Amino acid sequence: MTDKLFNGKKALVTGGAKNMGKAISIELARLGADVAISFCNSENDARGTVEEIKRHGSFSVHLKADLRNRVETEKMVEKAADALGGLDFLVNNAGIFQPAKINEITEEMWENALGTNLTGPFYCARKAAEFMKQRGGGRIVNIASLGGIKAWQSSVPYCSSKAGLIMLTKCLALALAPDIQVNAIAPGMITFPPSYSDEQKETFIKKIPLKKKGTFNDIARLAAFLLSDSDFITGQVITVDGGQDLK
């Protein structure tokens, strides 16, 4: 993708302190965007990511917010727009994944998943859209999951919330058109659970048609494409899983 494609663009990435969110934030900065990142608990990681973004010549700021809280979330978006001088892009990346057997799912686990993975992105998108319209429009990318498409028996709250995020993507695409395009990315296996043995990892990879797992950069590059001049794409969910969903 063209260097500095996003010169002058202003982006907010939720959960941008580490892992996938960090990769997306760095990719947008590499392409010239100024990037605000939100975090909940990972402030040290957030500070480090901000410094990396600045090394690409972009402005950056980190903002704390619990996305389960509407007031806190909307204030964070307002602060991001104020610090950046507007908003063109929103990447709803922040998420929580807590696998558990059905009888072990607590009310807190359920509320955390729905609040972080679905309600928070709604609050962010609704508030961000106000600022995007002031600049003539914008783009929103929601990071969903293969788990929002295929049922995983040990991840009921997660799968339910990500399925909701996929439908939210479609509804927002209609509600915010024609000024704002909204799409989602549904990653497959990107990182293995810490409990996986080498044998389990090998077995899992054998089941993927492309015989490998994805990387954070795979998702970051696709997010950048959807935020670019992809002028005729909205309401779509793009699966990035090496063909895993085909089985």
N, C-alpha and C positions, 0 to 999 in steps of 0.2 A: 504494500500500500504506500502511496506517495508520502514522502517525508513532509511533515508540517501541514498535512491535510487539514488539521483542525486548528490552525492559527486563528486566534480570536474567539474560539469557542470556549464555553464554560460548562464544566461537567461536575456532577455530584455522584459519587459512588458510595453506596452504603456498605458497611462491612469492608471498607477498603484498606484496612490496616494490614492484612496478611492473606496468604493463600490466594484463592482465585480473585478476590477483590483487589489485592495488591497488584496482581498481574494485569488486571484490567486497567487499574489506575495508571500504572507505569506505561502501558501501551498507549493510552490516550495522551499522556504527557509526551511520550516519544513523538507522537503525531502533532504536537503543538498545542494541545488544549491545556487550559488552567483547570486544576482538579481539586475539589474539596472532597474529603473522605470523612465518613462517619464511623464511629466505633462505639462499643458499649463498655467493654472491660479491658481491651488491649491497647491502652494508651501508649505504652513504650513502643509497641509495634507500629502504632499510628505515627508517632514522631519519626521513626525510622523511614517509613514509607514516604512521608512528606519530604524528608531530606532527599530521598532518591528522586522524587518528582522534580524537585528544584534543580537537581543536577542536569535535568533535561532542558533547563531554561524556562520552565513553567512556574507559575505561581501556585501555591498549594496551602491548604489549611486543614486541620483536623478538628472535628466537632463531636462531642459526646452526646449520645442520645439512646434511650431505651425505646426501640421502635414499637413496643407494646403500648406505649403511652402516647395518645394523640397530641396532647399539648406539647410535650417534649419533642415529639417528632416534627411537628409543624414549625416549631421554633427553630429547630436545627436546619430545616430547609430554608427558612427565612434568613438565618445567619449565613448559610452557604451562598445564597443569592446575593446578599449584601457584600460579603467578602470578595466574591468573584466579580461583582458588577453585573449580575444577571445569571440566567441559566438557559442553556441550550439542550443539555443532555442529562438524563437521569438513568443510572444503572442500579436497579434494585437487586443488589447482590447479597445483602446480609441474610443469614439463615441459621437455623438450628436443627440438628439431627440427633435424636436420642432414641436409638432402637430399644425396643422392649417387647416382651410377650404381652399379649392382650390383657391378661389378668394383672400385669405389673404396671400398667399405664396409670399414672396418677392424674388427678385433676390439674395439678401444676404442669406436668409434662404436656398435657393436651393444650392448655391455655398458652404455654410458652411457644409451642409449635405454631398454633394458629395466629397468635399475636405477632410473632417475629416474621413468619414466612408468608403471611397473607394480609393481616390487618395493617401492619406497618407499611408494606409496599403500597397499599391503597392510600394511606395518609400521605405518604411521600409523593405519589403520583399526582394526587389531587392538588396539593399545595404547589408542587413544582410546575404544574401546568399553568398556573396563574402567571408565573414569571416567564415561562416559555412564550406565552402568548404576547407578552410585552415586547418580545424580540422577534415576533413574526412567526413563531412556531418552534418545534423542537422534536426530539426523539426520546423515547423511553424504551429501555431494554430490561426485561425481568429475567432473572436467573431462576428458572424452574428446575426440573429434574426429570430424569427418566422415571423416577418414582412417582411422578405426577401423571404418568401415562400407564405404567404397569404396576400392578399391586404387589407390594412386598409385605408378607405376613408379619414380619417383626418390626414394621415401621408404620403403624397405622396413623399416628398423628402427622408424621412427616409426609407420607403419601397423600393424605387427605388435604393437607395445607398446600402442597405443591400442585395438586389437581385444581384446587381453588385458585391458585395463582395463574394457572393456565387460562381458566375461564375469565379471571379478572383481566388478563391481557386482551382477550377478545372483546370484552365489554368496553374496556377503556379505548380500544382502537376505534370503536364506533362512537363512543361518547365524546372523544376528543378530536375526531376528524372534522375538517380536513387539515387543521393546523399542526396536529401532533400525531406522529406515527408511533405505534406501540407494538413491540414484538417480544417474543420470549425465546430463550435458549434452554434446552433440556439436556444437560450433560448426563452421560452415563458414568462409568467408573473412572474417576480422575485420581483419587487417592484411596488406598486400601485402609480399612479399619486397622487400628494398632494391634488388634488381637489376631489378625491374619498371619498364619505361618507362611513360610516360603512355598510350601506345598499347596496351600490354599490359594495363594496368589497365582501360581502356575496353572492350577486347575481352572481358575476363573478366566485367565487370559486365553486359555485354549477354547473357551466357549464363545469368545468374541470373533466374528468373522475376520477382522483385520489383525487378529492375534497380538494385540497390544492394548494397553490402557491409554486414556487421553492425558493431556497435560493442561496446566492452567493457561498456557499460552494459546492452546487450541481455542479455548473459550474466549480469551482476550481478543484474539484476532477477529473472531466472528462478531463479537460485540462491537468492535471498531467498524466493521463493515456495515452492520445494521444502523450504526450512528452516522454513517457517512451519507453520501448522496444516493442512497438506495430509495429513490423517491416513490416507487410504486409497490412497496412492501409494507403491509401493516396487518396486525391481527394474526400473525403467523407464529408457529412454534417450531423451531428448528432443533432436531435431535442431533446431538454430537456424542455418539456412543460406539463408533466403530462397527455399526451394524447390529449391535446387541438387541435392539428392539425388533429386529426382523425375525427373531427366533421365538 
